[in-house]
Amino acid sequence: MTIHSGAASALTLTLTLALATGGDALAGANEPAHWLTSWYAASQAGWESDFPLPMNVPAWLDNQSVRETVRLSVGGRRLRLVLSNRYGRQPVWIGEVRVGLADKKGTSSPLTFSGRAAVSIPAGATVTSDPVALAAAPLARLAVTSYLPRPTPVTSFHWGAQQTLDIAAGNPAGATPAGSRHATGRLFLSAVMVEAPVAGRTVVTLGDSITDGNGSTPDTDRRWPDFLAQRLAPHGIAVANAGISGARLLRDGMGQNALARFEHDVLAQPGVSDVIVLLGINDIGWPGSPFAPAEAPVTLDELAAAYRQLVAAAHLRGVRVTVGTLPPFEGALEGTPYAGHYNPAKERLRTELNGWIRSAGVFDAVVDFDAILRDPARPRRMRGAYDSGDHLHPGDAGYRAMAEAIDIAALLENAR
């Protein structure tokens, strides 16, 4: 598809001047600043040990610090962090949180919550920090260190092997001392908001493991929403990735179903103007597989009805909806303990759903990921150059191709 650069020089100039002058250009009399979600990780509930996949994070933390690295999409002169205990069953006590630019080790700023360094996150709740002055350029990487001084069960987190976090004993005040151990995923840190020009907007990407970036190179920010963020950052448009591995439209999986989490993960994001949805392959693939061996197959009518509900909820809030067709998945997870994700009946349903997405006329836009990723010689299978190797998730090149397939002209128009 054609890439539209748009007339966004004013936004780019405003951001550049703001960072060069300490942020004064961000808030003028005619264009007051506001807050955007510049980075996001959707929370999910922990699961029991009999689930096919391990959580890959500690069950407990006690007098330990967690250091996480995140890459912003848009930048700004001030930041606010959101910590989540959304699926926790008891309060989580955070003794201190520090944030700094990841490439400036040893320099970080302490955060406060309602004026205090420590904060208790009630069960089921989130907390938002007070603003902290930290000028961050678009696509800047931040290092966030959270200290947990008390015994804390990990029952609310974000699963995924695309990002490494460091866990160290005690409170190293934002550093990563020798002897720290590594885990993957996200713990408690859920969002980073930036103060940005009023013309800025946030695009939320709602999806499953393909949106969460499974199959991409870890710790390199090569998910398709990351590549989309690179395209949109010069225009002052943020990208918040609300992908959850195992996510589904209709039923809970490794996270709540899309209808249940749509308000919190999409519509409640500050500055949201658009959502790009890529969901359904787990609704199709999980039944009869090791993930849901006794579950009945889903129907096209059920999937279509769920999509219509997402559109109705979004449009009531003035949010545009772009939907992606489901990529090919013949041979998905073959030769692994999770084989059974694909069969001819599931392929027929994927084809039917893609046909409905293309022709239904209920979405503001459609991006044909299926056409971009499929092998021309074997259209039920992913093109080899784009395949991560498991025939379900793209690799880095595939994710880049997905981001480049999105026509951003409408996103730019919606941001004006």
Order of alpha helices (4+ residues) and beta strands (2+ residues): alpha-beta-beta-beta-beta-beta-beta-beta-beta-beta-beta-beta-beta-beta-beta-beta-beta-beta-beta-alpha-alpha-beta-alpha-beta-alpha-alpha-beta-alpha-beta-alpha-alpha-alpha
